[in-house]
């Protein structure tokens, strides 16, 4: 599940900052609880856990209109892309490119479209074109085509990269499609550094590159409200939680065989009520 737990600073102190997830936080997966909270320093298990202990500030009321198995990925992938879109003031009249149509990217297309933007999906998988258009995209670009970026020079107000293969990109192509002073924003997390990145690549249009974590509480509540009101639901596959199902999910995600997020279900059957 998305989010962070906060211990050293009161949420009342930080709620106005908008970046509470960046301030001395504790990961909700794979991190020991602080000794002052749990003397045993139990390791957090995130979405694999039967229960989680969190400050009330980081627990959100899910609207009745959103089924739990669809709300769960909203709190992770959904908020991760919602936050940079709203912070970039994405809205009507803007042209937005979403790079990659996966667990993150399909949310980005759905949100940006709902915010009123004209959305283009850039992907190396032509088979995803129908899904991109179904989610609201107006255009689909195959970045496997030669010179794909040339017709798009200075075309986009914001480029949101959800792919985790940025280290394989010709980054100059992606910067070239930005309008003057626009941003290439990274939420996909490649395992390797971006090679051959030079200041000269940003000079032609005054572009910039950035990245972000997950969003804050006000952004999450606004996202859930919009999803409930407009019935914006992600493409999610479900698996009943078990050791075998978790192994299957991890393997299929590794092999890009999920459409487009997994949600684990039937916790009561596995753990009891």
C-alpha positions, 0 to 999 in steps of 0.5 A: 500500500502507498504512504508513510508513517510519521513518528518524530513530527506531529502531523499537526505541525506538518499538515500545511507543508504538503510534503509530509511524506518526505520528512523523517518517515518510515516505509510501510514495507520492509522497515523496522518500527522505531523502538519507542513505538515497538520495542521488538522493532517489528518489520513492516509488511505493507500490503502483505500484512493482516494489520498495520499500525499507522497514525490517524493522519495517514489513514483515509476514509474510502468513499463507498463508491470505490470498491476496496480492491480498486481503492488499494492501488489508488493509494499507491500508484494512483497517488504517485502520479496524481500528485505531480499532475496536480502540482503541475496544474494540469488542466484544460487546454494543456497537452500532456504526454505519459510515457509508459502504460503500466501500473503507474501510467494507466492511472496517469492517463485516467487522471490527466484526462479527468483533469481536462488535459489532452493526453498522448501516450508514448509507449514501446508496446503498440498492443496497448494502444486500445487501452490507452484510448479507452482510458481517455488518451487522444493520441498514441505514439510508438517510441520504437519507431524511427524519429518518433520525437521529431513531429512532437518538437515543443509539443507538451506542457508536461511529460510524466515518465512512468517507465522504469527504463529511463537509463535506456532512453535517448533522453534528448528525444524526450526533452525535445518534445517539451514546450519552453520551460516545461518539465520531464518528470520522473515517477518510474524508478530505474535501477541504473543512472541516466547515462550521458546527461549533460546541461546542454540537452536542456538549453534548446527549450529551457526544459528541466527534469525532476522526480517525486515521491508519493503525494500528501493527505490533501492530494489523496483525499481530492483524488479519492473524491474525484474518482468516486464522483466520476467513477474513475476506476483502474484496471486491476486484477485480483488474487486471494492472498496466500504465499502461492498467490503472492509468488505468482503476482511477483513473478507476473509483475516481473514478466510484465504479465499484469493488466495493470495492477494486482490487488490482494483480496480475501484477507479475512479468509487467510487471517481471520476477522 
